[in-house]
Amino acid sequence: MLKLIMLDYKRYKQIYETKQPGTTSAVRSACSISPTLFSIVVYRYGYWLEQTYSRKTIMRYLFKAIYQSGAYLSVVFAKTWIPYWNQIGPGLFIGRRGKTVIGAQQIGTNCTIHHNVTIGMDNKGEKPVIGDHVWIGPDSIIYGKIQIGNGATICRSTVLSKNVPNKAVVAGNPAKIIIRDFDNQRLHNSPDPEVGETLINT
């Protein structure tokens, strides 16, 4: 758990120091600007708790009470909800404005999810599998039993319920592929989705 949290923290630090060179306090630049990092820590703790204390013991009830308090604070202050049953790789970044619900079957390494995004199940209870280095723009909805390939880019206000190939860019409602082979690495270096949208359109 701690190793994953540190990798998430390093990703936040890298992104905010890229935007604000010379920042003297990594904790101030990453944590105070983005309460969503707290939401990720709460999620990591909840996942660890379920994996470590699956039996009903006094310790489980104590640790779960701490988790539930953290989850409540995450929703209230960060406006972000990440249920503990998600399987999420290291290096997750969530935009600082929150209003995000993440309910995926699996999310890969170093993904970026901006504000007002909902990821969840369809009416059959099936959830998305999201690859590595996926960038998801604001106001998007992703749901159902779909596969989103490594390096895929989901533009702002996209409604997605179909598979996305590796490195593809999708947009619209319903989502359509607008670019087949796009390197989204630079999009992941900024906390501002507008920067990413500019890069997509150039």
C-alpha positions as CSV (number, residue, x, y, z in Angstrom):
1,M,0.0,0.0,0.0
2,L,2.7,2.5,1.0
3,K,4.7,1.9,-2.1
4,L,1.7,2.6,-4.3
5,I,0.8,5.7,-2.4
6,M,4.4,7.0,-2.8
7,L,4.2,6.4,-6.6
8,D,0.9,8.3,-6.8
9,Y,2.5,11.1,-4.7
10,K,5.5,11.2,-7.0
11,R,3.2,11.6,-10.0
12,Y,1.4,14.5,-8.5
13,K,4.7,16.1,-7.5
14,Q,6.1,15.7,-11.0
15,I,3.0,17.2,-12.6
16,Y,2.7,20.2,-10.4
17,E,6.5,20.9,-10.4
18,T,6.3,20.8,-14.2
19,K,3.7,23.5,-14.1
20,Q,5.4,25.5,-11.3
21,P,9.2,25.2,-11.7
22,G,11.2,25.9,-8.5
23,T,8.4,24.9,-6.1
24,T,10.1,24.6,-2.7
25,S,7.5,22.4,-1.0
26,A,6.4,19.3,-2.9
27,V,3.8,18.6,-0.2
28,R,2.3,22.0,-0.6
29,S,2.3,21.9,-4.4
30,A,0.8,18.4,-4.6
31,C,-1.4,18.0,-1.6
32,S,-2.8,21.4,-0.8
33,I,-3.6,22.1,-4.4
34,S,-5.1,18.7,-5.1
35,P,-7.3,17.2,-2.4
36,T,-7.9,14.4,-4.9
37,L,-4.6,12.9,-3.8
38,F,-6.2,12.3,-0.4
39,S,-9.0,10.4,-2.2
40,I,-6.5,8.1,-3.8
41,V,-4.8,7.5,-0.4
42,V,-8.2,6.6,1.1
43,Y,-8.9,4.2,-1.8
44,R,-5.4,2.6,-1.4
45,Y,-6.1,2.1,2.3
46,G,-9.5,0.6,1.7
47,Y,-8.2,-1.8,-0.9
48,W,-5.4,-2.9,1.4
49,L,-7.9,-3.3,4.2
50,E,-10.1,-5.6,2.2
51,Q,-7.1,-7.7,1.0
52,T,-5.5,-7.9,4.5
53,Y,-8.4,-8.2,6.8
54,S,-11.0,-10.2,5.0
55,R,-12.2,-12.0,8.1
56,K,-14.5,-10.2,10.6
57,T,-12.2,-9.3,13.5
58,I,-12.0,-6.4,15.9
59,M,-9.1,-5.0,14.0
60,R,-11.1,-5.1,10.7
61,Y,-14.0,-3.1,12.3
62,L,-11.6,-0.6,13.7
63,F,-9.7,-0.1,10.4
64,K,-12.9,0.0,8.5
65,A,-14.3,2.8,10.7
66,I,-11.1,4.8,9.8
67,Y,-11.7,4.0,6.1
68,Q,-15.3,5.0,6.2
69,S,-14.4,8.4,7.8
70,G,-11.8,9.0,5.1
71,A,-14.2,8.0,2.4
72,Y,-16.7,10.5,3.7
73,L,-14.1,13.3,3.8
74,S,-13.1,12.4,0.3
75,V,-16.6,12.9,-1.0
76,V,-17.2,16.1,1.0
77,F,-13.9,17.9,0.4
78,A,-12.4,16.3,-2.7
79,K,-15.8,15.6,-4.3
80,T,-14.3,12.2,-5.4
81,W,-15.5,8.7,-4.8
82,I,-13.3,5.7,-5.5
83,P,-14.7,2.4,-4.1
84,Y,-12.2,0.1,-2.6
85,W,-13.0,-2.8,-5.0
86,N,-11.4,-1.0,-8.0
87,Q,-8.1,-2.4,-9.2
88,I,-5.9,0.6,-10.0
89,G,-2.2,0.6,-10.9
90,P,0.3,3.1,-9.6
91,G,0.7,6.7,-10.6
92,L,-3.0,7.7,-10.8
93,F,-3.7,11.4,-11.2
94,I,-7.1,13.0,-10.7
95,G,-7.8,16.6,-11.6
96,R,-8.0,18.9,-8.6
97,R,-11.7,20.0,-9.2
98,G,-12.9,16.5,-8.4
99,K,-16.6,15.7,-9.0
100,T,-15.4,12.3,-10.1
101,V,-16.7,8.7,-9.5
102,I,-14.4,5.8,-10.5
103,G,-16.0,2.4,-10.7
104,A,-13.8,0.4,-13.2
105,Q,-13.0,-3.3,-13.3
106,Q,-9.4,-2.3,-13.7
107,I,-7.2,0.8,-14.4
108,G,-3.6,0.6,-15.5
109,T,-0.5,2.5,-14.7
110,N,0.0,6.3,-14.8
111,C,-3.6,7.2,-15.9
112,T,-5.0,10.7,-15.8
113,I,-8.6,11.4,-15.0
114,H,-9.9,15.0,-15.0
115,H,-12.9,16.5,-13.2
116,N,-16.5,15.6,-13.5
117,V,-15.8,12.1,-14.9
118,T,-18.0,9.1,-14.2
119,I,-16.7,5.6,-14.8
120,G,-19.1,2.8,-14.0
121,M,-21.2,-0.3,-14.8
122,D,-23.9,-0.8,-17.4
123,N,-27.3,-2.4,-16.6
124,K,-25.7,-5.8,-16.5
125,G,-23.2,-4.8,-13.9
126,E,-20.3,-4.9,-16.3
127,K,-17.4,-2.4,-15.8
128,P,-14.7,-1.0,-18.0
129,V,-11.1,-2.2,-18.2
130,I,-8.8,0.8,-18.8
131,G,-5.2,0.3,-19.9
132,D,-1.9,2.1,-19.1
133,H,-1.3,5.8,-19.8
134,V,-4.9,6.6,-20.6
135,W,-5.9,10.3,-20.5
136,I,-9.6,11.0,-19.8
137,G,-10.9,14.6,-20.3
138,P,-13.5,16.4,-18.2
139,D,-17.3,15.8,-18.3
140,S,-16.9,12.3,-19.7
141,I,-18.9,9.2,-19.0
142,I,-17.4,5.7,-19.5
143,Y,-19.4,2.6,-18.8
144,G,-20.0,-1.1,-19.6
145,K,-17.9,-4.1,-20.5
146,I,-15.4,-2.3,-22.7
147,Q,-11.6,-2.3,-23.1
148,I,-9.7,1.0,-23.4
149,G,-6.3,0.4,-24.9
150,N,-2.9,1.7,-23.6
151,G,-2.2,5.3,-24.4
152,A,-5.8,6.0,-25.4
153,T,-7.2,9.6,-25.1
154,I,-10.8,10.3,-24.2
155,C,-11.7,13.9,-25.1
156,R,-13.9,16.3,-23.1
157,S,-17.7,15.4,-22.8
158,T,-17.3,12.0,-24.4
159,V,-19.9,9.3,-23.7
160,L,-18.1,6.0,-24.2
161,S,-19.5,2.4,-24.2
162,K,-17.4,0.8,-26.9
163,N,-13.8,-0.6,-27.1
164,V,-11.0,1.9,-27.9
165,P,-7.8,0.7,-29.6
166,N,-4.3,1.5,-28.3
167,K,-3.3,5.2,-28.8
168,A,-6.6,6.2,-30.3
169,V,-8.4,9.5,-29.6
170,V,-12.1,9.3,-29.2
171,A,-14.7,12.1,-28.9
172,G,-18.4,12.8,-29.0
173,N,-21.7,11.3,-27.9
174,P,-21.7,8.5,-28.9
175,A,-17.9,8.3,-29.0
176,K,-16.1,8.0,-32.3
177,I,-12.4,7.6,-33.2
178,I,-11.0,10.9,-34.5
179,I,-7.3,10.0,-34.5
180,R,-5.9,6.5,-34.9
181,D,-2.3,6.9,-33.7
182,F,-1.7,9.7,-31.1
183,D,1.1,10.0,-28.6
184,N,-0.6,11.4,-25.5
185,Q,2.5,11.5,-23.3
186,R,2.6,15.4,-23.2
187,L,-1.0,15.5,-22.1
188,H,-0.1,13.7,-18.8
189,N,2.4,16.4,-17.9
190,S,-0.1,19.1,-17.1
191,P,-2.8,19.3,-14.4
192,D,-4.9,21.5,-16.7
193,P,-7.2,19.7,-19.2
194,E,-7.2,22.7,-21.5
195,V,-3.5,22.2,-22.2
196,G,-4.2,18.6,-23.3
197,E,-7.1,19.7,-25.5
198,T,-4.8,22.3,-27.2
199,L,-2.2,19.6,-27.9
200,I,-4.9,17.2,-29.3
201,N,-6.1,19.9,-31.7
202,T,-2.7,20.9,-33.0
